[in-house]
């Protein structure tokens, strides 16, 4: 019986070493520890070496078994392996995301099916089987009390999977229940087509890192929703309509949201992810300093099946800054077309994004002045003009400000009379940053910390 179990471990190890397309997962720390454990078992290592290999695997698994963005399926090792398969970026997952399975080369499909069969051998070595084999090889020295299994390592809290990951959970369950993973090629290709491959399947929000010139997934993006954004419904509807057209594959425009500070411009863009991630929308935060990388960013997104909004927050330029010319070429006018799956949404407190001085409009010639100052004016104004849609957000009046406060307090579940709430809200805005959505939210945050106002927080602590 023990010889048969060791044979299974050895076969799984050989399958891992022979992976063709999914070799990248072998670089994962958990996979390295797991194959190290398989080597110790297959080689019938001594007790100390076996226990050390098992302990190393358990230690790394315990650090990786927390929130992963999807519902856990199987034990800690099995769930980790399923996540690696779903989020691996290889030739098959990339091509399956961009094209139909029927159009892929037969050799590529055969290699993918072969890898899935090999990965299933690894998957079948669950926690109980691993512990029992170690116990048998050590002559029973590693008993359950000394050598715990890794079935349930995750913290027992209500799961909070990001929006858009239900497809990943369904695919994991399908693999878990499948008799032969090689027969799941069609289903897995369909998953990649729907969710994307690599980090584009794992995350909905990203930031561009200029230093490494790469995209970095954001595990916990701001989950603001349109239900939380009181007021400005007409402005939001313009953004929603354009985004709907974009997701439907119809012609859509880049958008500039500008106006007074704290009015919810950035929150409007962030709320799009919460609403549309299930439909393939991805949000990429790009700092203004990375404008020179825009063509590189677009190159990485061009062949992906998802729809990407490049989000530039608080966009504006000083007179001496010329980086805006890079953005102009991306918006409109460059030789390389912007791909149909990429739009740019920017927010700004200024309608005219490039600072303009009175001297730019003076016709008086100076010794070192510009001969045609009107050209300078047109150059600076042309950036905002290249956004197909501009949406204006103005500071709320007294009524809208109080509406925002009341709605935020209602959503928070605050227990306070309306008259008191309004009085304190007006006092707060007069003493702090004036009327804005941000001021209303800051006031409700402050109020939530007071004893007896937020349900479940109780009364003031005893002296």
Buried (B, 14 or more C-beta within 10 A) or exposed (E): EEEEBBEBBBBBBEBBEEBBBBBBBBEBEBBBBBBBBBBBBBBEBEEEEBBBBBEBBBEBBEEBBEBBBBBBBBBBBBBBBBBBBBBBBBBBBBBBBBBEBEEBEEEBBEBBBBBBBBBBBBBEBBBEBBBBBBBBBBEEEBEEEEBEBBBEBBEEEEEEBBBBBEBBBBBBBBBEEBEEBBEBBEBBBBBBBBBBBBBBBBBBBBBBEBEEEBBBBBEEBEBBBBEBBBBBEEBBEBBBEBBBBBBEEEEBBBBBBBBBBBBBBBBBBBBBBBBBBBBBBBBBBBBBEBBEBBEEBBEBBBEBBBBBBBBBBBBBBEEEBEEBBBBBBBBEEBEEEBBEBBBBBBBBBBEBBBBBEEEBEEEEEEEEEEEEBEEBBEBBBBBBBBBBBBBBBEBBEEEBBBBBBBBBBEEBEBEBEEEEBBEBBBEBBEEEEBBBBBBBBBBBEEBBEEEEBBEEEEEEEEE
